[in-house]
Amino acid sequence: MFSRNQTARATIARGSALEMEIRRGKFRQSVFMETPQDSDIQKKIDYEIRMREGACKLLAACSQRDQALEASKSLLTCNARIMAYMSELQRMKEAQVMQRVARRSSDAGPMDDRSPCKGKVAISGMFTEKNSGKLHRCAVFCLLQLGGEIFDTDMVMVDRTLTDICFDNTIVFNEACPGFELRVELYSCCSEEDYSAGSTPRKLASKLSSSLGRSAGKKMRAALEPGACSPTSNGGGATILLPVPSAPGPKYHLLAHTTLNVSHVQDSFRTHDLTITGNEECSYWLPLYGGVCCRLAAQPQCMTQQMMSGCLRVKLGGEPQGWTNVYGVLKGTNLFCYHQKEDMEANVEPVLTIGINKETRIRAAEKDPHSKAQNICITNQYGGEEVTHTLAADSREETQRWMEAFWQQFYDMSQWRQCCDDLMKIELPSPRKPAIVTPKQGSLYHEMGECVQTPFYTFTEAVAEFEALDCHKIKPSDFAFQLYTVIYTTLQKFRLDPRNWLQSQV
């Protein structure tokens, strides 16, 4: 029996060792409660599971090579995201437990709660080179993972005439820490293989049913037909000795990989070494030169956002009374001083710009022994000469807030290193467009050119009919299958759930 906390959805078995420890006061039950972050990750996992089920159905029913390759690529990407989300959920649970243990520890000393800011990391212009020799025609794509974020590039068809494998996608990770590790994986699949292996058991069952008779053949056929996206089963739960893949069709294999970090960030193209995992005997093998060239850029939040702002007084000139009221904004490598806040909002040129970089020295000094206010002295080197600017806040507390903002800025710069020298430009990725395929290849988009325009068959009806069809009875000529395939492959490019989108459109 189980007891469930209805508010936090924490499930703990009654009579278990964990429950006994909670009763003794060794643990708090709140440690095992589901937080909003946990719920968000669980929703992502559920979403990817639904997408994976759709990819499996498409893969099992695809009759054309390009459709099967795209469906297999989507299946691999969904599996990678599910594993990444589960790992992230596990790390969050462990961090929650360790945080509570540290807080309750009697001998724990003061903890440094300063953490660096996050930022954007973008990779673009990826390409790798290969020898132009004899090889099979292969489908290639890249899978990129940074923390819990996973993206895939468009699929590229490679033959012996192609020497440069280029991926034009610009991929942006929005929640990167300075200690990020960006794993780049290159997958390959031979496009000349026979993808009809998934139907082999059914073909064998058809021959056996015709030779054994109607009654015995019907039982044999039922035993040989697997369920959707599951190993071949005989109906009693035991797997029979017919080794077929859980999802029939083309299989991608890891061909090469590399891991990039903040030290690889550069505002220009750079070549990185690849670790090759395949060999010449593999059907998916490509004779790569062993490197991938790309532009890896980063934009820390301390370079793009206002880290501190407020009213200050700045001393201009050597006169004792030469103080001017300004509105200060700490952003990037500068402290911008405007006459008033409205000037900053209207993009008016600041009256004074003070550099804040790794070489800057900042200290707080008493204005005079009888005053509670403090001055902030900022010293920079300009052409071999020291230049000091003196600022003053309205109160000691405000001065402390500015000093803390400066220390945080220096800490962020020390963690992001060369990424804070200058603001790197990141081009926002444009929405993906479905690949343009020639009619000669038998593209499903061309086959559907006239059918999609019919007003007598709604999207919802097509999806409902497709969901009701048995996986092994689907025919590529069925209208519901064709329409759902177009919708699924298109929306998958934009990471949308076909069902939710269709319900909102009809």
N, C-alpha and C positions, 0 to 999 in steps of 0.2 A: 504494500500500500504506500501511497505517496501523499504528502501534504504540500499544497501549493499556496504560496503567498500571492493573493489575488492582485495586490497592488504592484508588486515588483516582479511577479512571475518567476520567482526563484523556487526551483523544485528540489526538495531534499527528501531522501528516502527515510521513512520512519524506522527507528531502531538501528539506523546505520551508525558507524563510528563517527561520521561527521556530525550527525544530530546530537550524539552524546557529548561531543566536544563543545558544541554550541551551548548545550544546557549547562555544562560545567563552567562556562564563561571563557573558554579558551579562544573562541572566535565569536565575532559578531555576525549575525545572519545577514546584515546589510552588506557584508563583504561579497556575498554571492548573489546579490540582487542585480537585476538587469537595469543598466543605466540607459539614458536616451541614446548615448553613442553606440551601445551594444545593439539597441533596437534598430538604429539606422543601418548598421553593418548587416544585421540579419535580414533587413529588407533588400539590401543589395544582393545578398546571397540567394534569397528567394527569387529575385528577378533574374539572376544569371541562370538559375536552375530552369526556369521557364524558357529562357532563350535557348538553353542547351537542349531541352526537349524538342523545341521546334526545329533546331538544327539537325537533330537525330532523325526526325521524321522526313525532313527534306532530303537528307543524305541517303536514307533508305529508299526513297522513291525517285531520286534523280536518274535520268537516263542519258544525259549529256555530260561530257567531260568538264566543261567550264563550270556548270552548275555544281557538280560534285566537288570540284576543287574549292569553290567558294564556301560551300556548306561545311566541308571538312575544316577549312580555315576558321570558320565561325565556331565550330565545335571545340577546336583546340584553344581558341581565345577564351571562350566561356569557361572551360575547365581551369585555365590558368587564373582567371579572375576569382573563381570560387575558392581555389586553394589559397590565393593571396588574401582574400577577405577572412577566411578561417584562421590563417596565421595572425592577421592583424587583431582579430577578436581574442585570440589566445594571449597575445602580447598585452592587450589592454586589461584583461583579467589579471594577469600576473602583476602588472604595474599597480593596479588597484590594491591588491593584497599587500604588496611590498610597501606601498605608501602608508597604508593603515598600520602595518607592523612598525614602520619607522616612527610614526607619530606616537605610538604607545610605548616605544622602547624607553626605559628610564635612563639609559646611559647614552642616548643619542645626543650628539652635540648639535650646535647650530648648523642648519642646512642652508646652502647657497641656492636660493630659488631663482637666480638669474639664468635665463635661458635665451639663446639667440633667436632673432626673428626668422620667420620663414620667408620664402620667396618663390619666384617662378624659375623653372629650368626648361629650356627649349632646345630641342635637337632638330636640325633641318639639313637638307641637302645631302643625305646619306647616299653614298655609292661605294661599291667595291669592284675590283677588277678580277678577271679570270683569264686563263689561257684559252685561246681559240683552237681547240682540238676536237677530236671525236668525242661526242657525249650525247646522252639522251636529252630530249626536250623536257625541261623541268619547270615547275611552278615554284616561285620563291617569294617569301615575304618576311618581314621583321616583326618581332614581338618585343616590346619595350616595357620594362617594369621598374617603377620607382616607388618603394613602399607598397601601399595598397592600390596604387594606380597602375593600370595596364592598358596599353594601346597597341594596335596593330597597324601596319602600313598596308597600302594596296598591294595586290598580288601582281608579280611581274613574271612573264613567260620568258624563259632563257633557253636559247639554242646555241649551236656551235658558232653561229655568225656574230653573236652578241658578246662583246668584250667588257663593257661597262654595265653593271647592274645598278640602276639608279632608283631611288625611292624619293619622290618629290614631296612627300608629306612633311608638314611642319607640326611637330607634336610638342605640346606644352603641358608640363606638370605644374599645378598651381600651389601645391602644399609641400614644397621641398624644404628640408632642413639643410644647414651647411654641411652636415655629415652624411649627405645622401649618397646612395650607391645606385646608379642607373645601369641596369643589366640590359644589354642588347643581344638578342638571340636571333639568329638567321636560320629559318626553316626552309626545307626543300622537299619537293615531292616529284617523282618522275611522272610526267603526264602521259606517257606512252604505255603505262601498265594497264592491264585489264581490270576494270573496276566491277566486273560482274560476279566477283567471288561471293558477294553476299547472297546472290540468288542461287548458288550451287546446291544447297540443301533442298530448296524447293524444286529445282529441276530433277534432282535425284528422287525426291518424293513422288513427283509426277510419273517418272518411269516405273518406280516400284508399285505405285497404285494401279497402273495399267497392267502390270505383269502379275500382281498378287491377287487381283480381284477387287471388287468394290468394297467389301466389308473390311478385309485386312488392309487393303491399300489406304482406306480412309483413316484407319487408326495410325498407320505408319506416317501418313502425311501430317496428321495432327501432332505427332511426336517430333517431326523434323522441323516444323515451322516455329521459329522463336517469336517472342513478343517484341514490341518496338524497343529498340535501344537496349536489349538485354541479351545475354548469352543464350545459345540454343538450349532449350529445355524440353524434357519429355512429358511435361505436365505434372510430374510428381515432385518437382523441386530439385531433382538431380540432373546435373549436366551430362548429356550423352557425349560419346567420344567422336564428336565431329567438330574440329577446331575452326570455328568461324568467328570473326571479330564481332564485338558487341554492336558496333555501328559499321556496317559494310560500306566499302568505298575507298577512296584514296587516303593514304596516311602520310602526314607530314613528319619529317624527321629533323632533329636538331643537327644542323650542318656546322655551325660555328657560333661563337659567343665571345663577348667581352664585357667588362664592367668599368664604368666611368664614374668619377667623383669630382669634387670641387677643384682638384688640382688640374683636371683636364679642361676646365672652362677657359675659353679664349674667344675673343671677339673676331675670329677668323676661322677658316677651315684648317683642320688638323687631322693627321692620320693616326689611327690607333690600331694596335696589334689585335688580331683575332686568334682565338684558340680554336683550331679545327678539330672536330670530333669524328667526322666520317673518313672514309678511305676510298680508294679507287674501285673496290669491289662492291660498294654500295650502289644501289640503283639510283639513289638521289644525289650521288656525288657530283660536285662541281669543282674543277681545278682552280681554286681561288689563289690569289697571290699572298693572302695572309694578313690583309689590313682593310680597315674600313675608314673612309674619309667622311667627315661631317663637321658641322658648326655647332658647338655646344655653348650656349649662352645662358646667363643667369641674371635675374633681377631681384636682389634682396628687397624686402619691404622697406628697409631703412633708406634705400636709394629712390624709392618711388612714392612713399607716403610721408605725410607730416608726422614726425615723431614727437614734436613738442611745439607749442605756440602760446603766445601771451604777450602782455605789455611789458616793455623794458625801457630803461633809459640808457642811452649810449653817450659816452663822452667824446665829443668831436673837438679836435684842437687841444692846445695846451692850457687854455684858460680855465681857472678853477670853476667858473660858472658855465662852462661850455657843454651843458648837458642837453640832450634832445630826446623827447619822448618818441618811441618807435613801437611798432608791432613786430615782434620777432617770430620767425618760422624756421625751425630746424628740419631740414630735409636734405637727404643725400650728403654731399660733402660741403655743404654751405649752411650758414646761418644768415637768412635773408631778413633785412630790417626795412620795414615799410613805414610810411608816415602814419598810416591807419589801416585797420583791417580791411576796409572797403577797397583800398588800393591793391591788396593781395588778391581779393576776389575778382577784381577787374583786370588782372594781369598787368598792372602798372609796374614799371621798372622800380626795383627797390632803391632806397636812398643809400644803402650801404650793404655790401656783401662780405661776410667774414668766412674765410675758409675753415672747415672742420675736417681734418684728415688724420692719418695715422701719425703724422709728425707734429700735430698741434699739441700745445701744452695749455692746460686749463687749471686754474686754481681759484679758490674763494678766499678773499681777504676782508678783514674788518675795515669799514669805511672810516671810523674813528672810534676811540674807546668809549664814547658816550652815546653811540648810536647802535640800535639793534639791527639795522640793515647791513647787508654785505655787498661788496663788489665782486664781480666775476671778471677775472683777467684772462684773456685769450691771446696766446702768443704764437705767431707763425714766422717762418723764415721766408723772406721774399728777396731773391737775388743776393743771398749771403748776409742779409741784414734782418735783425729781429724787429718785428712790428707787433706791438701789444695794443689790443682794444680793451677798453674797460666798460663793463656793463653793470647795471644796478637794477635789482628787482624791488618791488614794493614792500616785501616783508622777508623775514628770515625763512619762513616756510616756503615762499615762492622761490627764493634762491636755492633752497634744497631741492625743489622739484626740477629746476633747470640743471643743477649739477647731476642729479640722478639721470636725467635724459642724456646728458653728455656722456656719462660713464656707460650707459647702455649702448649709445651709438658707437663708442670706441670698442665695446665688447663685440657688437655685431660685425664691425669691420675686421676685427681680429679673427673671427670665425669664417667669414665669407672671403677674406683675403683679397685676391686680385679682382674679385667681382665688384668690389667697392672703389676701385680706382676711377672708373668712369662708368656711366650708365650705358649698358649694352642695349642694343635695339632688338626687340623680339617681334617678328611679324606674326600676327594672329592667324591661325590656320583657317583657311576658307572651308565652307561645308563641302563634304565629300560628294562627288557626283558618281552615279553608276558608270562603270566602264563602258565605253563605246565599242561594240562588237560588230563585226561585219556580218551581213546576212548569211554568208557562206558558212559560218560556223554554227548556224542553227540556233542563234540566240533566242532565249525565251522571250526577251523583250520584243523582238521582231515578230515572233509567232503570236504574241498577244496584241499586236498593233490594232486589230479591229475588234477583238473580243472585249477589251477593257472598256470600250466606249458604249457598250450596250446599257440602256437605261432600265432593263427589266430584271437586273440581277445586282443586288446591293452588296457592298463589301461585307457587311455583317452576315448576310446569308452565305456568302462564299466561305467565310472563316468558319461558321457553324457547320457547314456541310463538310469542310475539310477535317475539322476536329472529329466528326462522327464517322469518318471513313476508317476502315481497318487499314493498317500500315501496308499489308501485303496485297490489298485489293486496289490500291491506288494506281491509276494509269496516268502517265504523263499527259495524255490528251484530255483528261478531265478538266473542265473549265475551273472548278473550284481549286484544284491543285495548282493550275497555272496562275490564277489570280493571286492566291495566297503566296505563292513563290515570289512573284513580283513585289508584292507588298512587303514580305518579310525581308528579302535581300536589300530592298531600298531603305527601309526603316532601320535595319541593322547598321547601316553606315552612319546613322545619326544617333545610335544608341537609344532608340525608342522602343517601347513595348508595342508590337503590332496590335494586340487586343485593345489596350487602353486608347491608342491613337484612333483606331477605327470606331470605337464607341463614341468618341468625342466628335467624330466627323459626320456620323450618320444621323 
